[in-house]
Amino acid sequence: MKTFRLLAILSVLSITILTGCSKKSDDVNPDPATGAAGFKVKVDGKEYAPDFSYALASFPANDLYYAIYGLDSKTSDIVAIALPKTVKEGTFPINNVNFAMATFNKQDFSTINGGSGTITITKRTDTNVQGTFSFTAVDATGKLSRTLTDGSFNVNVR
């Protein structure tokens, strides 16, 4: 059941992201650590800086959540963190409730499958979300994982 739920969420999220992508000035990905808009993270020690980064006011398929994500339009790789709308500023665990997911090289990973981590929201308004994160996500088999570290984001809410 968890695998089906994860696949359904990933499918809806991917469709929403890919159909909503249009390159505008606020879609660029400068370094969020400098205060500029963007999204970046190290995946198993390698830099991942997607060319699209957003926050969705409502997570696809679940209006009780909002999502922060980065998408590489060239590879379709994605990192997404979904948090209940009640989560404002502060530090929170990433687990199977405040969950994260990633797709790299067409392989799906999620904290719903057993990973964990933390996210710190330093600023959240109706139009912007900023913070840092790190987590480990596991594939549906439980045999493969990805470690995401040094994550930061400063994204506009859509």
C-alpha positions as a LaTeX table, in Angstrom:
\begin{tabular}{lrrr}
\hline
Residue & $x$ (\AA) & $y$ (\AA) & $z$ (\AA) \\
\hline
Met1 & 0.00 & 0.00 & 0.00 \\
Lys2 & 2.86 & 2.40 & 0.82 \\
Thr3 & 4.43 & 1.72 & $-2.57$ \\
Phe4 & 1.17 & 2.41 & $-4.40$ \\
Arg5 & 0.65 & 5.64 & $-2.42$ \\
Leu6 & 4.20 & 6.77 & $-3.16$ \\
Leu7 & 3.91 & 5.98 & $-6.87$ \\
Ala8 & 0.59 & 7.81 & $-7.08$ \\
Ile9 & 2.03 & 10.87 & $-5.35$ \\
Leu10 & 5.17 & 10.83 & $-7.53$ \\
Ser11 & 3.09 & 10.47 & $-10.69$ \\
Val12 & 0.79 & 13.37 & $-9.84$ \\
Leu13 & 3.75 & 15.50 & $-8.73$ \\
Ser14 & 5.73 & 14.78 & $-11.90$ \\
Ile15 & 2.78 & 15.56 & $-14.16$ \\
Thr16 & 2.04 & 18.77 & $-12.26$ \\
Ile17 & 5.66 & 19.90 & $-12.40$ \\
Leu18 & 6.28 & 19.03 & $-16.03$ \\
Thr19 & 3.06 & 20.64 & $-17.24$ \\
Gly20 & 3.64 & 23.74 & $-15.15$ \\
Cys21 & 7.22 & 24.39 & $-16.23$ \\
Ser22 & 7.84 & 27.62 & $-18.03$ \\
Lys23 & 11.16 & 29.39 & $-17.78$ \\
Lys24 & 10.78 & 32.82 & $-16.20$ \\
Ser25 & 13.18 & 35.03 & $-14.30$ \\
Asp26 & 12.02 & 33.66 & $-10.92$ \\
Asp27 & 12.71 & 30.08 & $-12.09$ \\
Val28 & 16.48 & 30.53 & $-12.20$ \\
Asn29 & 18.56 & 28.71 & $-9.63$ \\
Pro30 & 21.15 & 30.97 & $-8.04$ \\
Asp31 & 22.64 & 30.07 & $-4.65$ \\
Pro32 & 19.89 & 30.17 & $-1.97$ \\
Ala33 & 22.58 & 30.48 & 0.75 \\
Thr34 & 23.26 & 34.02 & $-0.49$ \\
Gly35 & 19.61 & 35.00 & $-0.13$ \\
Ala36 & 18.85 & 34.59 & $-3.83$ \\
Ala37 & 16.00 & 32.37 & $-5.03$ \\
Gly38 & 16.91 & 28.75 & $-5.67$ \\
Phe39 & 17.31 & 25.17 & $-4.49$ \\
Lys40 & 20.43 & 23.07 & $-4.05$ \\
Val41 & 21.56 & 19.93 & $-2.26$ \\
Lys42 & 24.33 & 17.31 & $-2.34$ \\
Val43 & 23.11 & 13.85 & $-3.37$ \\
Asp44 & 25.53 & 11.18 & $-2.19$ \\
Gly45 & 28.16 & 13.93 & $-2.06$ \\
Lys46 & 27.54 & 15.31 & $-5.57$ \\
Glu47 & 26.04 & 18.75 & $-6.19$ \\
Tyr48 & 22.46 & 18.83 & $-7.43$ \\
Ala49 & 21.25 & 22.28 & $-8.46$ \\
Pro50 & 18.01 & 21.97 & $-10.47$ \\
Asp51 & 17.00 & 24.60 & $-12.99$ \\
Phe52 & 13.42 & 24.85 & $-11.61$ \\
Ser53 & 12.58 & 25.42 & $-7.96$ \\
Tyr54 & 9.20 & 26.19 & $-6.41$ \\
Ala55 & 6.96 & 25.69 & $-3.45$ \\
Leu56 & 3.41 & 24.56 & $-4.12$ \\
Ala57 & 0.80 & 25.98 & $-1.75$ \\
Ser58 & $-1.02$ & 22.62 & $-1.98$ \\
Phe59 & 0.74 & 19.32 & $-2.55$ \\
Pro60 & $-0.69$ & 17.40 & $-5.53$ \\
Ala61 & $-3.27$ & 14.83 & $-4.36$ \\
Asn62 & $-3.27$ & 16.16 & $-0.76$ \\
Asp63 & $-4.54$ & 19.66 & 0.10 \\
Leu64 & $-3.41$ & 19.28 & 3.73 \\
Tyr65 & 0.26 & 19.54 & 2.65 \\
Tyr66 & 2.47 & 22.03 & 0.87 \\
Ala67 & 5.58 & 21.05 & $-1.08$ \\
Ile68 & 9.06 & 22.44 & $-1.73$ \\
Tyr69 & 10.83 & 21.05 & $-4.74$ \\
Gly70 & 13.60 & 21.32 & $-7.27$ \\
Leu71 & 13.43 & 19.83 & $-10.76$ \\
Asp72 & 16.18 & 19.31 & $-13.31$ \\
Ser73 & 14.33 & 19.71 & $-16.60$ \\
Lys74 & 17.16 & 18.08 & $-18.58$ \\
Thr75 & 17.12 & 14.80 & $-16.64$ \\
Ser76 & 13.67 & 14.90 & $-14.95$ \\
Asp77 & 15.45 & 14.31 & $-11.63$ \\
Ile78 & 13.46 & 15.78 & $-8.75$ \\
Val79 & 13.72 & 16.39 & $-5.02$ \\
Ala80 & 10.51 & 17.20 & $-3.14$ \\
Ile81 & 9.67 & 17.73 & 0.51 \\
Ala82 & 6.02 & 17.67 & 1.59 \\
Leu83 & 5.00 & 19.21 & 4.89 \\
Pro84 & 1.61 & 19.61 & 6.58 \\
Lys85 & 0.24 & 23.12 & 6.06 \\
Thr86 & 0.46 & 23.62 & 9.82 \\
Val87 & 4.28 & 23.51 & 9.64 \\
Lys88 & 5.58 & 27.07 & 9.82 \\
Glu89 & 9.06 & 28.20 & 10.94 \\
Gly90 & 11.22 & 25.86 & 13.01 \\
Thr91 & 13.06 & 22.53 & 12.75 \\
Phe92 & 11.07 & 19.39 & 11.99 \\
Pro93 & 11.82 & 15.72 & 11.34 \\
Ile94 & 11.54 & 14.34 & 7.83 \\
Asn95 & 9.94 & 10.90 & 8.08 \\
Asn96 & 6.75 & 9.27 & 6.83 \\
Val97 & 4.56 & 12.24 & 7.93 \\
Asn98 & 6.77 & 15.20 & 6.95 \\
Phe99 & 8.03 & 13.25 & 3.98 \\
Ala100 & 10.59 & 13.70 & 1.25 \\
Met101 & 11.03 & 12.00 & $-2.08$ \\
Ala102 & 13.53 & 12.05 & $-4.89$ \\
Thr103 & 13.89 & 10.59 & $-8.35$ \\
Phe104 & 17.37 & 10.15 & $-9.80$ \\
Asn105 & 18.14 & 8.27 & $-13.00$ \\
Lys106 & 14.48 & 7.12 & $-13.09$ \\
Gln107 & 14.80 & 5.49 & $-9.62$ \\
Asp108 & 12.35 & 6.64 & $-6.93$ \\
Phe109 & 13.36 & 7.13 & $-3.30$ \\
Ser110 & 11.28 & 8.29 & $-0.34$ \\
Thr111 & 11.30 & 8.67 & 3.43 \\
Ile112 & 7.91 & 6.92 & 3.37 \\
Asn113 & 9.92 & 3.77 & 2.61 \\
Gly114 & 11.99 & 4.16 & 5.79 \\
Gly115 & 14.37 & 7.10 & 5.42 \\
Ser116 & 14.68 & 10.06 & 7.77 \\
Gly117 & 16.16 & 13.53 & 8.14 \\
Thr118 & 15.42 & 17.10 & 9.21 \\
Ile119 & 14.17 & 20.31 & 7.67 \\
Thr120 & 14.50 & 23.81 & 9.09 \\
Ile121 & 12.09 & 26.43 & 7.82 \\
Thr122 & 13.71 & 29.82 & 8.50 \\
Lys123 & 11.03 & 31.89 & 6.77 \\
Arg124 & 7.55 & 31.06 & 5.55 \\
Thr125 & 5.14 & 33.59 & 4.10 \\
Asp126 & 2.25 & 33.28 & 1.67 \\
Thr127 & 4.68 & 33.98 & $-1.19$ \\
Asn128 & 8.06 & 32.54 & $-0.08$ \\
Val129 & 9.61 & 29.62 & 1.81 \\
Gln130 & 13.27 & 29.49 & 2.90 \\
Gly131 & 15.32 & 26.96 & 4.83 \\
Thr132 & 17.71 & 24.03 & 4.93 \\
Phe133 & 17.35 & 20.24 & 4.94 \\
Ser134 & 19.06 & 16.86 & 4.86 \\
Phe135 & 17.62 & 13.38 & 4.64 \\
Thr136 & 18.16 & 9.79 & 3.60 \\
Ala137 & 15.55 & 8.29 & 1.27 \\
Val138 & 15.05 & 4.60 & 0.47 \\
Asp139 & 13.68 & 2.90 & $-2.65$ \\
Ala140 & 10.57 & 0.70 & $-2.57$ \\
Thr141 & 12.65 & $-2.47$ & $-2.19$ \\
Gly142 & 14.41 & $-1.09$ & 0.90 \\
Lys143 & 17.76 & $-2.05$ & $-0.61$ \\
Leu144 & 18.91 & 1.22 & $-2.19$ \\
Ser145 & 19.16 & 4.63 & $-0.58$ \\
Arg146 & 20.26 & 8.17 & $-1.38$ \\
Thr147 & 21.72 & 10.58 & 1.16 \\
Leu148 & 20.92 & 14.25 & 0.62 \\
Thr149 & 22.99 & 16.76 & 2.61 \\
Asp150 & 23.64 & 20.50 & 2.75 \\
Gly151 & 20.24 & 21.24 & 1.20 \\
Ser152 & 19.02 & 24.82 & 1.03 \\
Phe153 & 16.11 & 26.53 & $-0.63$ \\
Asn154 & 14.60 & 29.97 & $-1.10$ \\
Val155 & 11.58 & 29.44 & $-3.29$ \\
Asn156 & 8.48 & 31.29 & $-4.36$ \\
Val157 & 5.11 & 29.81 & $-3.45$ \\
Arg158 & 2.79 & 29.08 & $-6.38$ \\
\hline
\end{tabular}
